[in-house]
Amino acid sequence: MAATITAHLTGRNDRWRLYVLLPGPVADWPEYDLGSGEMPTVRERSRALNALGYVFTDGAEWRWTETTLWPNDPDARAYLIASVEVREARE
């Protein structure tokens, strides 16, 4: 069975980016820029993962979290992070 890996979708500063969290430096994580505007659809997120060489694991569901860069500031702008379990695509 292939190892599962976590992918994150971030919505910050009106940009949507998808990352695959791999061991090692953040700079080495595969990344896909989904552009600005509305939140990407599940199909668009799936295509971005495929472009990076990954697919959803069976039964995977997106989990959403709201966060901020300044947790103690009630006026700080919030942004979204979504997580999903993925695996490398089979050749």
N, CA, C and O of each residue as an XYZ file, in Angstrom:
364
protein
N       0.848     -1.180      0.000
C       0.000      0.000      0.000
C       0.892      1.242      0.000
O       1.879      1.310      0.734
N       0.542      2.201     -0.813
C       1.321      3.441     -0.913
C       1.137      4.297      0.332
O       0.062      4.330      0.930
N       2.201      4.985      0.706
C       2.150      5.870      1.872
C       1.234      7.058      1.591
O       1.167      7.562      0.470
N       0.528      7.493      2.638
C      -0.303      8.687      2.481
C       0.491      9.912      2.911
O       1.344      9.858      3.796
N       0.179     10.997      2.258
C       0.850     12.273      2.451
C      -0.255     13.315      2.592
O      -1.342     13.142      2.041
N       0.008     14.376      3.314
C      -0.976     15.444      3.461
C      -0.710     16.539      2.430
O       0.430     16.945      2.208
N      -1.774     16.998      1.817
C      -1.715     18.159      0.921
C      -2.506     19.282      1.579
O      -3.511     19.039      2.247
N      -2.048     20.505      1.385
C      -2.743     21.685      1.919
C      -3.129     22.611      0.783
O      -2.371     22.806     -0.167
N      -4.310     23.174      0.895
C      -4.771     24.246      0.028
C      -4.860     25.480      0.903
O      -5.530     25.462      1.936
N      -4.195     26.547      0.506
C      -4.252     27.781      1.292
C      -4.908     28.882      0.484
O      -4.685     29.021     -0.719
N      -5.716     29.654      1.171
C      -6.342     30.829      0.589
C      -5.904     32.042      1.376
O      -6.447     32.336      2.441
N      -4.923     32.741      0.851
C      -4.364     33.893      1.554
C      -3.998     34.964      0.544
O      -3.489     34.675     -0.540
N      -4.268     36.200      0.919
C      -3.981     37.333      0.034
C      -4.607     37.140     -1.344
O      -4.017     37.474     -2.371
N      -5.830     36.585     -1.332
C      -6.604     36.389     -2.561
C      -5.933     35.469     -3.562
O      -6.204     35.567     -4.759
N      -5.055     34.569     -3.101
C      -4.415     33.562     -3.960
C      -4.685     32.192     -3.358
O      -4.673     32.024     -2.139
N      -4.928     31.216     -4.225
C      -5.118     29.831     -3.802
C      -3.909     29.029     -4.255
O      -3.558     29.022     -5.435
N      -3.276     28.351     -3.299
C      -2.108     27.525     -3.608
C      -2.276     26.154     -2.979
O      -2.796     26.024     -1.871
N      -1.832     25.140     -3.694
C      -1.881     23.774     -3.204
C      -0.442     23.299     -2.995
O       0.409     23.463     -3.870
N      -0.183     22.715     -1.837
C       1.143     22.201     -1.498
C       1.025     20.738     -1.106
O       0.019     20.328     -0.526
N       2.050     19.945     -1.421
C       2.148     18.578     -0.920
C       3.275     18.578      0.100
O       4.427     18.860     -0.230
N       2.932     18.258      1.342
C       3.884     18.331      2.451
C       4.768     17.090      2.460
O       4.313     15.994      2.788
N       6.016     17.269      2.101
C       6.986     16.181      2.050
C       8.063     16.401      3.098
O       8.271     17.531      3.540
N       8.753     15.338      3.504
C       9.879     15.533      4.414
C      10.917     16.448      3.765
O      11.107     16.428      2.549
N      11.570     17.230      4.578
C      12.598     18.123      4.064
C      12.141     19.562      4.050
O      11.077     19.893      4.572
N      12.959     20.424      3.444
C      12.670     21.866      3.452
C      11.363     22.220      2.729
O      11.002     21.617      1.718
N      10.678     23.208      3.281
C       9.435     23.702      2.681
C       9.666     24.112      1.231
O       8.793     23.915      0.385
N      10.813     24.670      0.941
C      11.126     25.127     -0.419
C      11.090     23.977     -1.431
O      10.971     24.216     -2.633
N      11.193     22.731     -0.953
C      11.191     21.567     -1.848
C       9.811     20.949     -2.036
O       9.658     20.014     -2.822
N       8.800     21.458     -1.325
C       7.459     20.905     -1.460
C       6.899     21.210     -2.848
O       7.030     22.335     -3.330
N       6.272     20.213     -3.502
C       5.580     20.497     -4.764
C       4.460     21.512     -4.514
O       3.753     21.433     -3.510
N       4.313     22.452     -5.428
C       3.337     23.534     -5.256
C       2.631     23.805     -6.577
O       3.230     23.713     -7.649
N       1.348     24.139     -6.481
C       0.546     24.487     -7.650
C      -0.232     25.753     -7.332
O      -0.955     25.803     -6.337
N      -0.092     26.770     -8.163
C      -0.804     28.035     -7.989
C      -2.131     27.941     -8.733
O      -2.162     27.809     -9.957
N      -3.224     28.011     -7.981
C      -4.561     27.927     -8.567
C      -5.140     29.299     -8.895
O      -6.302     29.405     -9.288
N      -4.347     30.337     -8.739
C      -4.783     31.673     -9.118
C      -5.603     32.358     -8.047
O      -5.705     31.890     -6.913
N      -6.181     33.474     -8.436
C      -6.965     34.269     -7.504
C      -8.445     34.097     -7.805
O      -8.832     33.467     -8.790
N      -9.251     34.666     -6.942
C     -10.694     34.603     -7.152
C     -11.355     33.632     -6.209
O     -10.901     33.423     -5.084
N     -12.441     33.038     -6.684
C     -13.213     32.125     -5.852
C     -12.420     30.880     -5.495
O     -11.456     30.515     -6.170
N     -12.848     30.240     -4.420
C     -12.220     29.003     -3.983
C     -12.273     27.967     -5.110
O     -13.324     27.780     -5.723
N     -11.161     27.298     -5.387
C     -11.168     26.273     -6.439
C     -12.141     25.141     -6.095
O     -12.302     24.772     -4.932
N     -12.775     24.608     -7.118
C     -13.697     23.482     -6.929
C     -12.905     22.222     -6.595
O     -11.684     22.183     -6.750
N     -13.611     21.200     -6.139
C     -12.951     19.916     -5.856
C     -12.294     19.382     -7.125
O     -11.193     18.834     -7.067
N     -12.952     19.535     -8.260
C     -12.374     19.063     -9.525
C     -11.090     19.834     -9.857
O     -10.107     19.233    -10.291
N     -11.088     21.140     -9.658
C      -9.882     21.942     -9.919
C      -8.751     21.544     -8.978
O      -7.592     21.482     -9.389
N      -9.083     21.275     -7.724
C      -8.060     20.833     -6.761
C      -7.517     19.473     -7.155
O      -6.316     19.226     -7.040
N      -8.390     18.586     -7.619
C      -7.964     17.258     -8.055
C      -7.022     17.361     -9.253
O      -6.006     16.669     -9.308
N      -7.356     18.216    -10.203
C      -6.488     18.410    -11.379
C      -5.133     18.965    -10.974
O      -4.110     18.568    -11.532
N      -5.111     19.888    -10.002
C      -3.842     20.445     -9.519
C      -3.000     19.352     -8.876
O      -1.794     19.276     -9.113
N      -3.631     18.499     -8.058
C      -2.897     17.384     -7.460
C      -2.345     16.452     -8.526
O      -1.198     16.012     -8.440
N      -3.161     16.150     -9.534
C      -2.711     15.285    -10.634
C      -1.514     15.881    -11.355
O      -0.587     15.163    -11.730
N      -1.533     17.193    -11.550
C      -0.418     17.866    -12.223
C       0.872     17.743    -11.414
O       1.968     17.774    -11.975
N       0.738     17.606    -10.097
C       1.902     17.441     -9.224
C       2.293     15.973     -9.052
O       3.306     15.668     -8.422
N       1.482     15.056     -9.617
C       1.787     13.625     -9.528
C       1.145     12.916     -8.348
O       1.636     11.878     -7.904
N       0.029     13.477     -7.828
C      -0.654     12.901     -6.670
C      -2.143     12.750     -6.945
O      -2.702     13.404     -7.827
N      -2.774     11.868     -6.166
C      -4.218     11.656     -6.240
C      -4.761     11.563     -4.817
O      -4.013     11.304     -3.875
N      -6.065     11.775     -4.670
C      -6.713     11.604     -3.371
C      -6.629     10.140     -2.953
O      -6.669      9.247     -3.799
N      -6.514      9.893     -1.648
C      -6.637      8.530     -1.154
C      -8.114      8.159     -1.155
O      -8.975      9.036     -1.217
N      -8.409      6.872     -1.087
C      -9.806      6.432     -1.062
C     -10.527      7.025      0.143
O     -10.049      6.933      1.274
N     -11.667      7.629     -0.110
C     -12.474      8.198      0.957
C     -11.964      9.509      1.531
O     -12.477      9.977      2.548
N     -10.968     10.106      0.902
C     -10.389     11.356      1.424
C     -11.424     12.477      1.409
O     -12.206     12.609      0.467
N     -11.411     13.269      2.460
C     -12.283     14.436      2.563
C     -11.455     15.632      2.984
O     -10.529     15.511      3.786
N     -11.793     16.783      2.438
C     -11.111     18.019      2.811
C     -11.523     18.435      4.215
O     -12.704     18.390      4.559
N     -10.548     18.840      5.028
C     -10.777     19.394      6.366
C     -10.333     20.853      6.330
O      -9.228     21.161      5.882
N     -11.195     21.748      6.802
C     -10.935     23.192      6.717
C     -10.624     23.776      8.085
O     -11.236     23.411      9.089
N      -9.655     24.694      8.105
C      -9.261     25.398      9.314
C      -9.110     26.876      8.989
O      -8.573     27.240      7.942
N      -9.584     27.715      9.884
C      -9.357     29.156      9.760
C      -8.194     29.515     10.677
O      -8.137     29.057     11.818
N      -7.277     30.324     10.188
C      -6.124     30.722     10.981
C      -5.762     32.172     10.684
O      -6.373     32.816      9.831
N      -4.777     32.665     11.390
C      -4.295     34.025     11.194
C      -2.808     34.060     11.534
O      -2.304     33.176     12.226
N      -2.127     35.056     11.058
C      -0.713     35.210     11.399
C      -0.537     35.758     12.806
O       0.526     35.593     13.405
N      -1.571     36.410     13.343
C      -1.520     37.018     14.664
C      -2.699     36.528     15.499
O      -3.722     37.208     15.563
N      -2.583     35.372     16.136
C      -3.725     34.770     16.844
C      -4.291     35.614     17.984
O      -5.465     35.463     18.321
N      -3.510     36.477     18.575
C      -4.009     37.279     19.699
C      -4.603     38.617     19.273
O      -4.988     39.422     20.121
N      -4.679     38.859     17.977
C      -5.219     40.117     17.468
C      -6.592     39.859     16.845
O      -6.664     39.278     15.762
N      -7.684     40.273     17.496
C      -9.016     40.013     16.953
C      -9.293     40.753     15.642
O     -10.264     40.436     14.955
N      -8.459     41.729     15.286
C      -8.632     42.448     14.027
C      -7.759     41.886     12.905
O      -7.814     42.375     11.776
N      -6.961     40.870     13.203
C      -6.080     40.289     12.190
C      -6.903     39.577     11.121
O      -7.919     38.949     11.419
N      -6.462     39.681      9.900
C      -7.148     39.032      8.789
C      -6.984     37.510      8.879
O      -5.884     37.002      9.096
N      -8.078     36.812      8.712
C      -8.066     35.353      8.747
C      -7.863     34.799      7.342
O      -8.184     35.454      6.351
N      -7.333     33.601      7.274
C      -7.253     32.901      6.004
C      -7.524     31.421      6.225
O      -7.480     30.935      7.355
N      -7.803     30.712      5.143
C      -8.207     29.316      5.223
C      -7.067     28.383      4.836
O      -6.257     28.685      3.960
N      -7.030     27.245      5.513
C      -6.150     26.147      5.137
C      -7.013     24.894      5.090
O      -7.730     24.592      6.045
N      -6.945     24.174      3.995
C      -7.644     22.898      3.878
C      -6.598     21.796      3.771
O      -5.534     21.989      3.184
N      -6.915     20.640      4.344
C      -6.013     19.490      4.313
C      -6.747     18.301      3.738
O      -7.953     18.142      3.923
N      -5.992     17.462      3.030
C      -6.547     16.222      2.501
C      -5.409     15.208      2.385
O      -4.255     15.567      2.151
N      -5.762     13.940      2.555
C      -4.752     12.889      2.415
C      -4.650     12.491      0.944
O      -5.658     12.298      0.264
N      -3.413     12.374      0.472
C      -3.143     12.019     -0.923
C      -2.076     10.922     -0.952
O      -1.482     10.581      0.071
N      -1.854     10.390     -2.131
C      -0.770      9.430     -2.364
C      -0.201      9.709     -3.743
O      -0.830     10.373     -4.567
N       0.979      9.201     -3.981
C       1.562      9.367     -5.312
C       0.694      8.625     -6.317
O       0.182      7.541     -6.038
N       0.537      9.233     -7.495
C      -0.239      8.599     -8.561
C       0.529      7.398     -9.087
O       1.754      7.431     -9.206
N      -0.183      6.371     -9.391
C       0.457      5.197     -9.987
C       0.720      5.455    -11.450
O      -0.075      6.082    -12.150
N       1.840      4.962    -11.888
C       2.216      5.119    -13.309
C       1.395      4.186    -14.163
O       1.557      4.162    -15.383
